[in-house]
Amino acid sequence: MTPFGERVRQLRRERGLLLKDMAAHLGVSSAYLSALERGERGKPTWALIQGVLQYFNIIWDEADALARLADISDPRVRIDTAGTDPRATLLANRLAREIKALSEADLEKILAILDNAQEKGRRGPDSGAAAQEADRESSPRP
């Protein structure tokens, strides 16, 4: 299951809506929508995402969140490691080969590492050093 498919299924079930009715509204087959919810289809199109948002009457932050989930919900990911450290290629290949054997706890640990790296990237490469310097300057001196 993909993050988008999981969320769509959750929204549909919370509202007590039938898959066949939603599929008819979106102009897709029930089989397609079911496969999308189960993560057996590729990333949804922009038009389908907009249809889902309209069907559930989702706006603003929740709409942005669902669109972001759709963007990271391609079940057949390709990772280009050209020009990276050889260990990045090793990591990508091992992850692809062994992902199904990872426990939920393992996945959470890996996601936490990636979240931390993403946050560091937002702050910039020197933000850690700047924060430490600011802490030293604001600390009371003996």
Number of C-alpha atoms within 10 A of each C-alpha: 15 21 19 26 25 17 16 20 18 13 13 17 12 9 10 9 13 11 18 15 12 19 17 12 14 19 12 13 16 17 12 13 23 17 15 23 21 17 20 17 19 15 21 16 11 12 10 13 19 15 16 21 18 14 13 15 9 14 12 7 9 11 18 13 13 21 19 13 18 22 16 13 22 18 16 12 11 9 11 10 15 9 8 9 9 10 10 15 16 12 12 14 14 11 13 14 10 9 12 8 9 12 10 9 9 12 12 12 12 13 12 12 12 12 12 12 11 12 11 14 12 10 10 10 10 10 13 12 10 11 11 11 12 11 11 11 10 9 9 7 6 3
